[in-house]
Amino acid sequence: MQDLSQINPAIARTVIRVELAKAGIAAFEGTLSGSSETRLSVLGSEAFSESRAPVVGMMSFANGASALFVRRWSYWEVQLTEPLPQKAGRQFFSEFLQDMEVNGYTDGEETQADGVSCYYVEDVPGLEALLARLFAAFGEGRAAEPVRLAHETDSWIVPGSFKMLPAPSNRTERDQLEFDGLVALGCDSEKPSARVSYFEQAAELAERAFGVADNQQGRSIRTLLEVAYEQEAQRLRESLARFTSADADSIDYVDSPSKRTVVAELECILVKRSAVLAALGLQAEAQRVQAERDVIGVELAEMYRAMMRELGENLEHAVGRPALYYRSQLSSLEVRSAELLRRNAAAVA
């Protein structure tokens, strides 16, 4: 899930609506209490939804229980007015241990005898699964009446101001809303790598939902992607220029970016940019970018060969866990190297 803590509230509003719609949860929008500056200076972080948008999900069930869904940084907090019984809660938690936390504990917690009243949910499938489990335990659900649901939202949303937002009427409308949200996230992002990620998600959605061959969404996102790819490529070129020739032969196994890592990322971006330019009909520009990729590809292939030689030498003298590590790294590198060599061979042909 996207971290919405620093996202424009209007964009966060769209993202939240999409996530709630995907999970089948009714969305309500209220009026923010005071200015953003006032809320942040007076209220603690737990008293103010970090999404910066006054949109929450609310559902009530046949047995009278209600659930409030509040979007936090990059997860959903779900508060229940009646706890999910221990038996149902334990089974559910065991099935979705990787997707949520019980009562806000970051390492999870065994379901207590009196059940579970709070979940932190990491993704939309987790929300869907939790809602289904609540239906099974509490009965049929419907949109809650906000006036009956008291929570800490009263401290940052004006009481009684909630109004139900219409859910997308069909899958196409929901996909369009999600597409618009991803594009907005990309345009709002200051980091080229994040911008690329959002635009790529939007492009995948456009192809899946609308067909990318000849539609407005596909054309618009390809144009945005082309610019984002060039910005990211320029950032990588500048990073690459800071390396000295001595760094080229160094083998770096830690997370800090080595020259090899930067070269690999640049090669990947150039492949993508060339393909997008070709799809936009800009063949001459696509060929120019491809020519740059071909040069980078040869350099990266030599780096891969050097690293595989060193990994092979280390593997000869390693046993136990170090041997497993070197073998795993070597296997992964062999796959990447094979893919690179296929691209290089195509360039020569």
C-alpha angles and dihedrals in degrees: 000000000000117000102243097183095105099025122119106266092234090056093043088053091059094046092050093048091052094049092048092047092051090053094045094244123144113246124218128187124205137183117268115244109237127329124319090249092052094048094048094048097045103032128060119238091258091056094054124058106242090217088078089217122102095227122120137164121242131183134172127200138214094260092056097258120133135202130209120202115199122181113228129180098305103338142053124252112210119196120191124201087208120036121245104249117260097248094050091040094051093050092046093048092050090053096047103031092133094050104050150017129230116237090347097295109149093214094043126247137233111262109262126233092254092052133242124303100172135045132180107209122199103198146012095261087056090053091050092050093047092050091050090051091049090052090052093049102036105026134242115354135215139167109301123235102244095213089067096052116079119187143135087286085085087075096059104022122058108253113249093016098107119120125181115249117221112251118231106279094224144001093270092055091048092049090051090051091050091047091052090049094052092047090049091049090052094047090048095049119100094198115084092212092053091046090053091049094052093045092048090053089050091049092051090050092048091053094045098042106029107018114253099226100085117355138110095247093051095049094046095048093047089055092050091045093052091056093044092050091052091049091051091045090053091050090052092047090054091048091049092052090061093064119093123223089255090065093060093077097042118110110213118192097177129088096258110106113265122196088258091056092051092047091050092050092048092049090051094049092049090052090052095045092050091052093049092048090051090050089052090053094249095131099161092052090045090055092050091052090045090054090054089049091052091057092046090046093058091049092048092049090057091050091051091051091051092049093047090052091053093045089051091051092049091048092056091062100035130095135179119005095353089056091051090050095050091045091051093048092047092050092050092047092050090057093049091045092052091052091049093049090052090055091046091050090051089051092054092047 
